[in-house]
Amino acid sequence: MAMIKICGINRAAALDAAIAARADYVGFVFFPRSPRAVSPAEAAVLAERAAGRIRLVGLFVDAGDALIAETVAAARLDVLQLHGGESPDRCGVLRARFGLPVWKALPVASAGDVAGAEAYKAAADLVLFDARTPPGTLPGGMGLVFDWDLLAGWKGAAWGLAGGLNAGNVADAVGRTGAPLVDTSSGVESTPGVKDVDKIAAFCKAARHV
């Protein structure tokens, strides 16, 4: 059974829904261009509400150490998710500095993109395969799906699947790829940045009944 992450949580109702649906992780987005972005102070309030009932992931896009340090302290993060162009070296530096697991999201549109994940095996605790978005747009959270068959040759020990997942396709995605973790954001929203509590519940139910 795949673990579940609900990303882009920015309201208490969505956090409560993810906890009630027994998701394993929620993600806070610290990228100002995203409609799901939260500040460290806003994340701190949500983290207090979570009160150890779910693990907290902070999503950063090519962020500096100062922002990450402020956010880790404010929101008591459990995981750092790097969603920009961070190198394996950068992943290793951040893991060593903050003492937290590092997840590296990698955009996928071809078999070569999947093969490129080999470089992160030692530097990241988990590789998250996401759909490649068009140049100049957001690096994720756009509801795009990539060809899951591209993952057939991946032998990484720890990885997850993102990109356009929703209650209607997550069971198929897990069945076809064997993904040990699934990550959704726009797939459980009514409008960009606004989570739908019923969609969160339906997604978690579908992911747990593969």
Secondary structure, 3 states (H helix, E strand, C coil): CCEEEECCCCCHHHHHHHHHCCCCEEEEECCCCCCCECCHHHHHHHHHHHCCCCEEEEEECCCCHHHHHHHHHHHCCCEEEECCCCCHHHHHHHHHHHCCCEEEEEEECCHHHHHHHHHHCCCCCEEEEEECCCCCCCCCCCCCCCCHHHHHHCCCCCEEECCCCCCCCHHHHHHHHCCCEEEECHHHEEECCEECHHHHHHHHHHHHCC
